[in-house]
Amino acid sequence: MAEQDCGRPGASYPTDCELTEALRDRAMQRSRPLERSVAWQDALARARQVQLLLLDVDGVLTDGSLIYLPGGGEAKSFNSQDGLGIRLLQDSGVAVGIITARSSEVVERRAHDLKMAHVLQGQQDKLTAYESILKATGLRPPQTAYMGDDFMDLPLLNRVGFAVAPANAVAEIHRRVHYTTERSGGRGAVREVCDLILEAQGNLARMQAKFDR
């Protein structure tokens, strides 16, 4: 049988043939695996073990800017893609929490909105805060991940099973972690690591399918 001729010069709407080809092309695109970097592939084994992702705030969940408001308040900007990534990761069974040296009502509100399991603010000694979480949860370091961007994060980055830094982290941090995201803090870095963990544990496609109808 000869192939159907899809050519319709001057037509203002697609033919059945053109629609069929478009659907076929779309199906092929969806079935084609995403191209991942070598660094992403190398990180999968560690990410596969993660049961708890802990995050710094300034420079990780935000771009690091500190905005002081009249009256003593402050403002921070969070990324909506990061938020959805955190929700999806939690839905998959991986808990998410915060360990940060500073204290902020804005952070408390964001953590509450995202239903984070652990929110430890004002922690100058982040390692002690981390140890308290391990004791409370019964988790071991290989089952935990931490994402930080500066020197204060080194004790945790040296201890967890999966250490991550955003692209904007200081140079020394990049040398100490297992994975550096392509995106910067406050610009989707957290979403990137959430997706990596989801993929490593075989849950990324399942989570996407919840929306792809």
Secondary structure, 3 states (H helix, E strand, C coil): CCCCCCCCCCCCCCCHHHHHHHHHHHHHHHHCCCCCCHHHHHHHHHHCCCCEEEECCCCCCCCCCCEECCCCCEECCCCHHHHHHHHHHHHCCCEEEEECCCCCHHHHHHHHHCCCCEEECCCCCHHHHHHHHHHHHCCCHHHEEEECCCHHHHHHHCCCCEEEECCCCCHHHHCCCCEECCCCCCCCHHHHHHHHHHHHCCCHHHHHHCCCC
